[in-house]
């Protein structure tokens, strides 16, 4: 299940943080109708979490539900609301059984496996095999499976990967890289939000054998290791201290006001964030909850308080129920009259900056969409406007530079066509091509000046130089120099070495091409394109 938040892991983390709220609100309301609504909302949250198939989110949900159950058993067993909790817990259990989890089959899967054969519970079969146990009742009838399933069995029986790699296996290599960055920069790290650049300095060689070997990893997929790599021991220590202080605030609040249900729910929601952040990273809603939950939890009033509002923002900003009935209004002091307009002005200015960046992003997206489908003429005006609106963003400038290089190729095709016979027309086309060529080279150099650490910008330069080399071979050597420089940033990037071998092959330098291809194959032994390239070279 995806959502407007993005991928399923983010949705499950979001709902896991919210799940304790309808549970505790339902358990602490006197109205059966209102309680039923809260329980239905909690069940809806749970089924959505289960449908995300996110192991980190579902695992965190089980931990939070276990803590809720433990709290109810220890402190609310004699409460008149305890039977309601038992019914809710049974509903949760039934929902989990019917929907299934990444570690357990649902009834439909069990029925299918009884019919086709094979292990009934393949998720735990590898562990049962170690102690000579099995959940298999009859052999699997392979011929009754779909073509894709039969192909998967055949491929895996040869010890080869079929489909995507396991997400935890991918995380293991990314985490290893994050720890290595910490070893190199232990105090301050590599800099805030630099993991997308620096991971490739230390990317483990084994990562090349996974399905997502050439993806851009801009996060460590572990919030704590991400802090460790980007900000070092100082950053992670500060974050840990903040977390401990927030947990202590929740503990103090629950100790002084143990009957406030929302404080308990917010505390458990905060704990769920700490769990899901271990297997992922905070997106905006989760990061907001990280600060919003403790802010709400420490300002909530007891349910028996006479205060009509849950929150107290300061003197003159809180009314009792009696004052509300009498028509009293909030009063503002001199400081409020000063800071409120100032806040509005600053907020408006920041909103204008965001709107300006949004406009540039819209222009960039339109231009890139045209460029991706080969409509360079349509792409250039949008990308030029995007660069003018946001000149400090190297990603936009790199895309524009690539489009300029694509334009030179388009013009070269026109020059080579039989229709281009008029000398004046050829001169105009050559002038336009030279202009685009210069703009492409100048643009990509400016991009690398703005950000000399991002591997993708070096790859953009390589792409541009190879495009220009199609009609000016002298650019091949510049492409080689750029590839070698990029390889210093990313020493385990097999694709760079494959590109290097391809350039040497174009230059008829067979020995260097073979050496580059062999080095790429050493980094990624299952690189089929490299194997084919090596086989295409003349034998020694």
N, C-alpha and C positions, 0 to 999 in steps of 0.2 A: 504494500500500500504506500503510494507516494502522496504528497500533500503540497500545499503552497509553501510549506517550509523547506521543501526539497526532498532529499533522499529519506528512506524509511528510518534510518538510525536517528535522524534529527526529530522526526515525528514521534517515535517511541520515547525518546528522552524527554520531549516536551510533555507528552501525556502522562508519563510516569511521574514527573514532578507535580502534575496537577491531580493525579488520582487520589491521594489522601484527602483532598478537600471535600469532594462529595461524600466520601465515606464518613468522615467525622461530622460533617454537617447533617447528614442523614441520621446518624446515631444520637445526635444531640438536639433534635427538634421534636416538639410534642405533637405536631400534626402528622398523621399517617400519610396523607396525600403528599405533603411536602417531602416527607422522608422517602416515599416511593419514587418521587421524581429524582431525588439525589441518588438513590440506589440504581435507578435505570441509567443515569448519567455515568455512574461509576462502572456499570457493566458495559456501557458503550465505549468508554475509555479503554477498558480491558480488552474487549474484542478487537478494537482497532490496533492496540499494541500487539496482540497475537498475530494479526494479519500482516503487520509489518515484517514479520519473520526476522526481526533484529535480535540477535542473540544477546547483545549487551543490554538492550532495552527490556527484553523479556526477563533476563536474569535479574536486572535491577528491580523490576516489578515484583518478582517473587520474593526478593529480600525485603522490600518495603511492606508487602502484604504479610510476610512472616512477622515483621516487627509490629504491625498493627494487631495481628492475632495475639502475639505475646503480651502486648499491653492490655488488650481486652481480657485475656485469661488471668493476668496477675492482679489487675486493679478494678476490673468492671464485671467480675464473674457474678457478683450478687446484685448487680444493677438490673432494674426492670428492662433496660434496653439490650441486655445480653442476648436474649432469644432472637432479637432482630439481627444482631451481628452473626449469630449462628446461621440464620437463613441466608444472609448476604454471603457468608463464607461458602455455603453449599452452592449458591448460585455461581460464585466465582469458580469453584471446583468443577462444576458441571460444564461451564463455558470452556475451561481449559481442556477438559477431556474431549469435548465435541470439536473444538477448533484445532487441537493439537499444538505442538510446539516444535522448535528445531531439534528437540531431544526426544520427542515422543510422537507416535503416529496418531491420527484421528481415526474414528470408527470406519470411515469410508476407505482409508488406506489399509486398515487391517483386513476388511472384507476382500479388497482387491488382492492382497498378498496371500490370503487363504485360498483364493481361486487360482492364482498364477504360481504359487509356491515361492520359495525363498524365505529369508528371515522375516519374521513378523515385525521385529523391532531392530532394523539394521543400524539405527543410531548407537545402540549399545553392543551390537554383535562383536565388534573388534575386541571389546573388553571381556566379553563372555568367552570368546575363543581362547583367551589366555588361560582360563581355568577349565577348559574342555566342556563348556556349556554352549547351548544354542537355542535360539527362538524359532528355528526352522522346523516346520512340520513335514513338508514335502519338497522335493527338488524344484528349482525354478524352471518353468517351461519357457525357455528363451525364445522359441519360434513364435510364441503368442504375443511377444512384446512388440512395440512400435519399432520402426526402422532406426530411429534416433537412439532408443534405449539399447537395441542390439548393437549398434555401432559403439555406444559408450562402453558396453561390457567388453567388446572385442579390443578396443583401444586400451582400456584399463588393465585388461589381462596381460597386455604386453609391457605393462609398467609405465605407460605413457599417460600424459595428462589429457583429459577430455573436458572441454569447457573451461570455466574460470577457476583460478586457484582459490584455495580456502582463505577467507579474509583474515583469519588469525595468523596464517602462515605469512601473508603479506605484511601484517602488522609486526611480526617478529623481526623482519629485516629492517623495516622503517624504524622500529624502536632501537635496534642495534646501531643504526646510523645516528640516531639522536644521542645515544649514550656516548658514542665516539666523538661527536661534536663537543659534548660537555668535557670529555677528557682533554680535548685540544684547547678549549676556552672555558676553564672551570669557574672563573669568578663572575664575569659579566656576560658570558655567552657570545654568540655571533651577532647579536643585535635583534631588536624586536621585529617580529614578522619577517624574518630572513630565512626561515627553514626552506622555503621554495627555491632559494638560491644555493644554500649551503649543504643540503642533503646530498647533492651530487658530488660534493668533494669527498664524501666518505661512504657513498652508496655501496653496500656489500655486493660482492661478485655474484653471490647466490640469488640475489633479487632478479638477475637477468633470466633466470630459468622459470620465473612465474609468469602468469598470463598478463599481469599489469606491469610488465617490466619497463615499459617506456612511457609511463604516465608521469605527469607533473605532480609531485607531492609537496603541497604548500603547507601542510601540517603534519605533525608526527603521529596523528591519530591516537594521541594520549595527551591530555591537557597538561599533565604534570611533566612528562618528558619534553613536551613542546616548550614549556617555561624553562626547563633545564637547559635545552639546547640554545634557545634564543636569548635568555637572560641570565644563565648560569646559576650558581649556587645562591647568589644574592637575590635574584628574581624569584626562584622557587622557594627560598626561605621566607621571603616577604609574603608570597601567596599562601604558604603553609601557615604563617603566623596569623594572617587575616582569617583563614578558615577556622583555625582554633579559636580565635576571638569570637567569631560568629557562633560557633557551636556553644561556647561558654555563655554567650548572651541568651541563646535559646534555653540552655539549662537553667540559668538564673531566672528567666521569665516563667518557665514551667514550675520552678520551685516556689515562686511567690504567688503565682496564679495558676494552680494545677487544673482548674476547672474550665479553662478557656480552650475550647476544642480547636479553634483555628490555629492557635500557636502550635499545638501538636501536629496538625496537618502540615503547616508550613515547615516545621522542623524536619518532618519525614520527607517532604518534597525537596528540601535542601540537601538532605543526605542522599536522595536519589541522584541529584546532580553530581555529587562527588563520585558516585559509583559509575554513572554513564560517562563521565569525563575521563575515566581511566581507560576506556576503550574507544574514545572519540575525542571530539573537541567542541568547545562552546560555539554555537551559532548565536545570532543576536538575541532571540527569545530566551534561550537558556542562560546566556550571560546576564540578561536583564533580571531573570528570576534569581540568579545568584546574589544580587544585591537587593532586589525587591522583597524577597521572602523574609530575610532578617529584618528589613526596615518595617515591614508590616507586623511581623511577629513580636517585635519589641515595643510596638506602640498600641497593640490591642488592649482593650479594657476587658475586665471580667464581665461575664454575661449578667451578673447581678448589679453591675454599676448603674447609677442613675443617668450616666452620660448618654445622650441620645446618639452621639456619633461614636464610631469605633476608634477614631483617631484624634490625637491631640497634636496640633502643629505649633502651639505656643499660646501665650496669653492673648485673649481677644479672638481666638480662632476656634473656640469650642463652646458649644451650647448644650444645656441640659434639655430634657424633654419638656419640662415646664416652661423654659425660656422660649423654646420653639413654638409652643402653643400660644404663648402671650405675644408672639410676633416680633421677638427680639431679633436683631440682625448682628452680623459680625462687625466688630469695630477695628479700624486700622490705626496704627500708630505712625509716627513720623518716619521711622525706618521703613515700614511697609510702603508708604507713599513714595519713598525714594527708590527702593529696590524693585518694586513691581514694574514701573515703566522702564527701568534699566534692563530688567530681565526680558521684557517684551522686545526692546530694541536689539539686544544681543541675539535673542532667538530669531528675530526677523532677518538679521544680517546673516546668521548661520544658515537659515533656510534658503536665502538667496544664493549662497555659495553652493549648497546642495543642489538647488534647481539648475544652476549653471553647469555643474558636473553631470547632472542627469541629461541635460540637453546634449552635451558632448558625447555622452555614452550612447544616446539614441542615434546620433549621426554616425558614430563609429560602428554600431551594430548594423545599420543600413548599408554602410559602405563595405563592411566585411562580408555581409550576405551576398552582395553583388559580386565581390571579388571571388568568393568561394565557388560561384557557378560560372566564372569566366567572363562576366560583364565588366571589364576593366573600365571602360568609358563611363559607365554608370557609377562605378565605385569611387573613382577619383574625386569628384566634387564633394561627396559626403565626407570622405576621409580628410580632404584638405580643410573643410570647415571644422571637423572634429579636432584636428591639430591646432588650428587657429584658436579654437575655444579652450583647448586644454593642452597648451604647449609643453607643460612639464611632465606629461604622461608618456613614457617611452613606448609603451605597448601600442598606442595609437600611431605614433610616428613610425614604428617598425612595420606596421601593417600598410601604412601609406608608402613606405619605401619599397616593400614587396610588390605593391600594385604598380609603382613606377617601373620596376623591373619587368613585370608582366606586360606592361605597355610597350616596352622596347621589343619584346618578343613578337607582339602583335604587329608592330611596324615592320620588323624584319621579315615576317611572312608576307607582308604587302610588297616589300621591296623585291622579294624573290619570286613574286607571282608574275605571270606573263603580262598582266594588265599594266604593270608599272613600267611603261616604255618611255614615257615622256621625261626628259631630263629635268625639267623644272619641277615636276611632281616628285621625282626621286630626290632632288635636292631638298625639297620641303620635308619629305619623310625622314631623310637622314638628319636634318636639323632638329626635327621633333624627337627623333630617337636619341640623339646626343643630349638633348635637354633632359629627357626623362632619365637617361643613364646617369647624368650628373646629379640630378635630384635624388635618385635612388641611393647613390654612393654617399652623398652628403647627409641624407636623412638617416641612414643606418649608422654612420659614424657619430652623428649627434645622439642617436639612441644609445650607443655604447658609452658615450661620454656621460650621459645621464645615469646609466646603470651598467657598469662594467662587470657585474657579477652574475647576471641572469643568463643561464645557459641558452634559453630560448632566443635571446637576441643575437647570440653568436650563430645559432642555427639559421636565423633570418638572414644574417649577413652571408652565410655560406650559400643559402638558396639564391640570394641576389647575385652573388659572384658567379655561380654556376649558370644562372640564366644569361648573364652578360657574356659568359665564356662560350655560349653557343654560337656567337658570331664574332667574338673577339677572344681567341684562345689564350691571350696573355693573362686573362683574369683567372686562369686555372691555378697558376702558382699562388696568387693571392688567396684563392679558396683553400689551397693546401695549408698555407700559413695560418689561416683562420681556424681550420679544423684542428691543427696541432695545438693552437692556443686554447681552443675549447676543450681539447682532451686533457690539458693541464688542470682545468677546472673540474672536469668530470672524467677521471682516469678509468672508470669502469663502464663508460658508455660505449657499448658495442656498435651502436648505430653510427657513431662518428667515425669509427675505424672502417666500417663497411663503406661509408661515403668516401673516405680517403682512398680506399682501394679502388673504388669505381673511378675516381678522378685519375689515379695513376694508370688505370687500364685505358682510359680515353687517351692518355698521353703516350700510350704504348710502352710504358715503363713496367714491364711484366714482373720483374723481380720485386719491386717495391709494392706493386699491387698484391702479389702473392703474400708478402710479409704482412701487409695491412689486413688482408682477409684472414690470415692465420691468427693474427692477434685478436681480431673480432671473434673468431670461432673459439679461441681460448677463453674469452669472457662469457660467451653464450654458446654452449656446445650444440644446442638445438636450433641454431639460426639457419633456417633453410635457405634464405636468399644468399647467405654467405657460402653455404655448401655448394649451391648451384653456380655461384660466381667462380669459386675455386675450380670446379669441374670444367668450367668453360675456358680456363686459361690453357695455353699451350703447355704440354708436358715438357719437363726439363730433359 
